[in-house]
């Protein structure tokens, strides 16, 4: 994507960017993935790219896993992975990446989008981050984050995975009052050559196990 990842995009365009739209786009991408029974597993700002029209799109599925046990993805074991600062607390107890852990990481991406900082940016070591998270602490509130968005983020950060909203619920909350996020029209963003390049890559790499291999 011409604008690179969302972190670089925000550094180069610090004024006039609708950060709420970027948050909604990220939520829409996550909702789509989860509707396909796919867990991203490594959601963070540097894995969210920005199109020429300024829309956010999810990328880097190196840790993605299939939630439906009837479908196997050869590139992942489904176990925990990703980066510590975006990890849900259950992942520190040998838990697996899940829809709920993606939702936790989504909230961390919201934090990055609105503040321009990493989660727990005041902590230099991952060990200190793990300790904070296990003690129930979350990234510090920033005045740059609207109250209603912060309330949603805190729900996504709940310690109990079952208590976190689904990606579909997140999108509804973002679109409905009082947040009222509006996505950017991006009808001209998609270049048909992207699809042909992706299909070409599939011919070179086997992503799914065949029946014989299973």
N, C-alpha and C positions, 0 to 999 in steps of 0.2 A: 504494500500500500504506500502511496506517495507520501503520506504524512508520518509514516513510521508508527511506532507504538504510542500509546496514549500519554506516557510519561514525557517522551520527547515532544509530542504535539503540544502539550500544555506549557512546556518550557519555552517553546518557540511562539506560542500564541497565548500569552498570559492575560490579554485583554480581549473582551468581546466574545469569549467562548461560552456557550451555554453548557455548563457542566452537568446540569440536571438532565439534559438530553443525552449526554454521554452515559450517564448512569442508567437511564431508561434503555438505551441501546444495548448496554451490557446485560441488563436484566432480560431483555427480549432474546438475546443470543442464548442465555442460560436456559430460559424457558423452552426454546426450540430444542436445545440439546437434550434436556430432560424429557421432553415429549417423545424423543427417539430412544429413550432408555439409556442415554449416554451420560456418564459422569465425567466431567472435564478433568478434575484431579490436580490441576496446577493453575488455578485462576489467580491472576495478579495483573497489575497494570501493564507490565512489559509484555504480557501475552494478550493484550487487547490492542488491536491495530485501528488506525483511523483512515477512512476512505477520503477521496478527494473532496467530497461534499461535507466532510466533518463528522461522519457517522462512525460509531465504534462497532467493531466486529471482533468476535473471539477467534483466537488462533492458538497454535502450539498445543496439539493434542497428544504429546508424547506420553503423558501419563493417563490418558483417557481409558476408561473401562466401560464395559457394557453391564448395566444393572440387571438386565433380563438374563437369567441363568440358562435360557434356551439358546442364547447366542454367545459365541465365544470370539473375543478379539485377540488375535495372536500377539499383538504388540504390548499387552499389559497383563499382569497377574491380578490386577484389581486391588493390590495392597496399597498401603499408604505411601505417598510420595509427595513431591512438591517442595515448597519452601517453608521453613519454620514459622516465619512471621505471619503467614496466611493460614496456618494450620488450626483446625478446630481442636478443642481440648481432647476429644475422644481419640484423635490420631496419635496422641502421646501415650495412649494405653494400648498400642498395637491394633487400633481400630482400622477399618478399611475406608478408603475414600467412598463417599456416598453423595446422594443429592443434598443431604443436610450439610455435609462438610463443604460442598460447593457453595451453598448459601452463606455459610460462615465466611468463606473466602470472598464472596461477592461484597459483603459488608466492608471488608478490608480494602477492596478496590474502590468502593465509594469513598472511603477515607482518603485514599491516594488522589482521587479525582478532585475532591474538594479542597484538600490541604496542600497537595504537591509533595507530601512527605510519605515515607514508608510507615507502616504500622509499627508502633513502638520505636520511633526514630530516635528517641532519647537514650535507647539502650544499644550498646555497641556489640554485645555478645548474644548469640542465639540462646545460650543456656539461661540467661536472665529473662529472655522473652518467654521461654517455656515455663519458668517458675511463676512469672506474672500471670500467664494464662491459666495455669493449674490452680492458682490462688483465686481465680474468678475475675481477675482484672482484665480490662480491655483498653485499646488505645484511648488516649486522652481526648476529651471533647474539645473541638475547635469552634470558634465563633464563625468560621467560614461555612459551617454546615448548618443548613436550615433546621429548625426545631423538629418539624414533621419527618424530615429525612433521617435525622438523628434517632428519633423514636423507632423508625423502621430498622435502622442499622442495629440498634440495641436488641431488637427482637431476633435479628439474624445471628447475633452473637451469643444467644442463650446457651448455657452449658448443656442443657438437655437437647439433643438433636431433634427429638420428636416435637419440641416446643417451637422450633424455628419454622417460619413460613415457607411454603413451597415457592418455587420460581414463578409459577403462575400467579400466586397470591401477591408476590412482590411486584410484578408488572401491574396488576390491578391497583395496588396501593399507590404506585407511582403515577399512574394515569388518572386516577380518580381524585376528587377534592379530598383534602385541601392541597395536595402536592401539585396535581394537574400538569405533569410533565408531558410535553408534546414532541414526538420524534420528528427528525428532519426528513423531508422528502428526498429520497435518494434513488429515484428511478433511473438516473443516468450513471450510477456508480459502477454497476457490474459490467465488466468487460467479458464478452463471450470467450475470449482466449483463456481466461482463468479456468473455465470448466474443461477446456480441451487439454490444458496443461495438467490439470488434476487427473483427468482420465489417463493421460499418458503415464503419469507417475504410478497409477494403479497397475498398469501393465508391467511395470518394472518391479513392483513390490507386492507380495501377497499379504493383504491385510487380514483376511479371514481364513480360518482353518477349513479345509475341505472335509466332506463327510468321511472320506477315506482316512484322512489324518486323525480325525476324532476317533 
